[in-house]
Amino acid sequence: MNQMKKIVFTLCCCSLLTSIVCAQESAIKGRVTDTNGIPLEAVTVAVTETGASTMTGGDGAFVINASVGQTLRFSLVGAEAKTVAIVDTRPVDVQLDINFDLEEVVVTGYQTQRKADLTGAVSVVKMDEVTTQPTGNIMKTLQGRVPGTFITTSGSPDGAADVRIRGIGTLGNSNPLYIIDGMPSTKSMNEIATLDIESIQILKDASSASIYGSRAANGVIIITTKKGQRGSTKVEARISSGIKNYAKSLEWLDTEQRGYVQWQAARNDGTDPNFGVYGFEDHQDAQGNWVLDRVIIPEFIDAAKTMRAANTDWVDEVGRNAVIQNYNLNLSTGGENSKALFSLDYFDSDGTVRGTYFDRLSARINSDFSLLKGRLTLGENFSITKATHDVLGSTLGVTRNIQPIVPVHTVDGVGWGGPVAGMSDRQNPVRLIEDNKQNNNHMLRLFGDVFLDLQLLENLKFRSMLGMDYSFSWQRNMQKTYTSGFMSEPTASLVNYNNRWGNYVWNNTLTYKLDLKDKHHFDFLAGQELISYYSENLQAGRREFTSEDPDYMYLDAGEGAQTNSGSATEYRLLSYFGKINYNFADKYLASVTTRYDGSSRFGSNNPFGLFPAFSLGWRISEEDFFKSSLSFVSDFKLRFGWGQTGNQEIGDFASYGMYEARYGTNPTWDPDNGTAYDINGTGTGTLPSGYRRIQQSNPNLRWETATQNNFGVDFGLFGQRISGSFDYFTKNTDDILIQPPFIATLGEGGNRWVNGASMTNKGYEFLLTYANGTEKLRYTITGNLAGYRNKVTKLPEDVINSYPGNGVDQTILGRPLNSLFGYVADGLFRTPEDVTDHATQIGSGVGRIRYVDVNGNGTISDEDRTWLGVADPKFVYGINFSISYKRWDAGMFWNGLYGGLVNNGAKGYTDFISFFGGENYGTRVLGAWSPQNPDSDIPALSFNDLNDEKRFSTYFIESASYFKLRTLEVGYTVSPTALQRIGLQGVRVFALGENLVTFKKGWGENRYTGVDPETPNSGYPIPFSLTFGTTISF
């Protein structure tokens, strides 16, 4: 027995010793390179079993403690991750494929696909190129980077962006559909933190977007936010702060210049210039021409002597250099059966116009848990955002209106300066800013979903998602009493606005993967979706408050009149959809999609619409004959797609007959005279109250349908060192939803929604990338080019006059939607002979605009209007350069457009004083035609517009072409080896400049005379900004 115990004890000791030896960790060394043998720095090397990790140095080398039998995972942003089992303690050398584009997995609608398998037109945004830009709207950073996606912005602090995918394909709403983590949305993207976004895919053609059916006619933008990752806990902090430089949109007259302009215009008109606040001393020269000696500026501009004459630069008074800040904290963790992420983001942007701002605080949490040995996954993804912005509105517009002689304050330094007799009724912009400081718009948005993934069989998966997008906004608008010149408000008032809206989505999908004989690969998708949307708004007001203290001004404290109003709306959408993807031997690809949508917005006879699509692809580069003869071609794929998508962007009650109540006997406030029936035209009806029909029903109203074709090619050369794509598309939109104007013969409320228009859209997109490098130096150059042209092919006769043309023999039919129609300006009349030799033109004279007699009948009239061009650019382009050397990196992005035209309405202020009397004007009027300046192209100054120069003509049409240096960034990544000593995983610091240089067309007849053609008509100027920031990973 004792002998047996010894044997057992010995065996146990040997077993324990073996376990200790096996479990003993060793220092595993190795080196990571790319497929060309170039060392890769900052590759994360992690032990899968323990979560321990390290990073490679500049030579690609690493050392990590691990045991034989464990697994190392190698990952790098921009490369395909790789796992390697440790079989012994010898060095582990690994190659990562940084040409990962073809293996990249992209989200395409309820499922994912390899990029190599895509047969539709899908663009994938390179997030590392845009996430360093501090902005209130991620879409703003994509401007010029994605071919076929046209984005226009302004300098407003909220980052407002107008997005068009492949131009304009309808007469109504052309906004794309956003899908955020599976949730549909058409709202602004300025409530989503840029640094929370993992990826963005843009579905541009019908074959890729039709899975979203009724809402996909204008394209789909799929946004996926970051999720937790399995492995050790990781913390990343991003801090950036910068300054935006205020840029004047135009130069305006100072006080003395404004006086000169008044004098010159009066003398040109043959009238006495001494009126208003100005006086003048002048004389006539030997030729009888008037010469100004002195502008007499009074000490005070008002009789009460409360406003001293000033020389106010109103643009400077409201402008400022502004600060922009962004702070982001991201925590990611995960184990074998769960993973989670929490992020907190704060964004604060002051506008370069005083009083304007946008700030946002958002928190996001998501997690998922695997149960039943990985067959069941439960998860959620929620974010909550609180955003606040100003409600100032058109303060910039006021700065160009009020005259510079008006002071900001009265002589006591407390009261407000304002207009006096002879001036227009324009507000003091500084007063508007100060008196609206307490008026802000607040918004709270809860967005997210819960989901269940159940593996029914080995390749059969069921997913159910319930999502919500709920927002609530409120605004307390306090209007104080004031006196500003002859303008005043003696009564304080308050209006409260409350709005709430919600979007609820429930979708269920089944996916099945089938592989046959290792060559035939099928992906099946079937699903159902229910969407319910509602909105409600309420506003209430009160007047006469005895105190203007914000703590006092609440509705119940008012003593005057009360007002209130409210409305609500809702709609529902029920959908069934399916998709089949087929891949044969990675050579032949096919996809078939269909979606059946039913919307409560349409008539009872046509609530449902069917939207089919298919696409084909051929990867010729995988053919043996191709590989043997053109081995330098690493990828070559032909694509074709056809499909139909729908549009339901109309009112929720567009198909219904609608009535509204009208009460009272004085309906003059109502443009249609209410239902008090003002039969006799006396302003008072004969009925005290009633109901008025405001819309006729249309039970046959049906879906607007867009049919699209897409021809594409993807290519790669020399191991993807050169890669790119080219697409050509056509889009025919029929049954366009349109609301003709009131038809008197149909009686009161005769207007109704109909399917009555058609248009076509054609265009192309080209993308080309070159990437190369050495052991220490890497660089990438990417260029893109895109253009489109649309054409209106059908319009109801009763709406044709609502579009450019004369409505008779020259209509918009057969022309682009943004065609320009008007008179052709042919310079100025410079001599009396020019006037007499020209066709009869009422108001003509020396120094006035001369218009072309297009029809040659000897008289300038409406019949001489003609087509002047198209506002849409011929093409839009972008060029991105990125380079890295050791631990330094830099990037530069240029963007522009060519061939577009803009109606520069600002010329009404910069070139004329007759359009807007009693205001200030741009400095261009100083160069107007006069006997002393006979070569000028700017019409002579006049207070009268006898020549009708306000008419739309080529005088106002200017080139919209520009070329901009959008961003210039320089960064430095600290050596991972040095950071490990202090417990950090990564540190990068960077400096970023935005909107640094703008080139515009400054020559020729249609040269752009403003500052920036991207923000014409004195819009909010896009500022230059400089930002410094750092990213720290733990």
Secondary structure, 3 states (H helix, E strand, C coil): CHHHHHHHHHHHHHHHHHHHHHHCCEEEEEEEEECCCCECCCCEEEECCCCCEEECCCCCEEEEEECCCCEEEEECCCCCCEEEECCCCCCEEEEECCCCHHHCEEECCCCEEEHHHCCCCEEECCHHHCCCCCCCCHHHHHCCCCCCEEEEECCCCCCCEEEEECCCCCCCCCCCEEEECCEEECCCCCCCCHHHEEEEEEECCHHHHHHHHHHCCCCEEEEEECCCCCEEEEEEEEEEEEEEECCCCCCECCHHHHHHHHHHHHHHHCCCCCCCCCEEEEEECCCCCEEEEEEECCCECCCCCCCECCCCCHHHHHECCEEEEEEEEEEEEECCCEEEEEEEEEEEEECCECCCEEEEEEEEEEEEEEECCCCEEEEEEEEEEEEEEECCCCHHHHHCCCCCCCCCECCCCCCECCCCCCCCCCCCHHHHHHHCCCCEEEEEEEEEEEEEEEECCCCEEEEEEEEEEEEEEEEEEEECCEEECCEEECCCEEEEEEEEEEEEEEEEEEEEEEEECCCEEEEEEEEEEEEEEEEEEEEEEEECCCCCCCCCCCHHHCCCCEEEEEEEEEEEEEEEEEEEEEEECCCEEEEEEEEEEEECCCCCCCCEEEEEEEEEEEEHHHCHHHHHHCCCEEEEEEEEEEEEEEECCCCCCCCCCEEEEEECCCHHHCCCCCCCCCCCCCCCCCCCEEEEEEECCCCCCCCEEEEEEEEEEEEEECCCCEEEEEEEEEEEEEEEEECCCCCHHHCCCCCCCEEEEEEEEEEEEEEEEEEEECCCEEEEEEEEEEEEEEEEEECCHHHHHHCCCCCCCCCCCCCCCCEEEEECEEEECCCHHHHHHCCECCCCCCCCEEECCCCCCCECCHHHCEEEEECCCCEEEEEEEEEEECCEEEEEEEEEEECCEEECCCHHHHCCCCCCCCCCCEHHHHHCCECCECCCCCCCCCCCCCCCCCCCECCCEEECCEEEEEEEEEEEECCHHHHHCCCCCEEEEEEEEEEEEEEECCCCCCCCCCCCCCCCCCCCCCCEEEEEEEEEEC
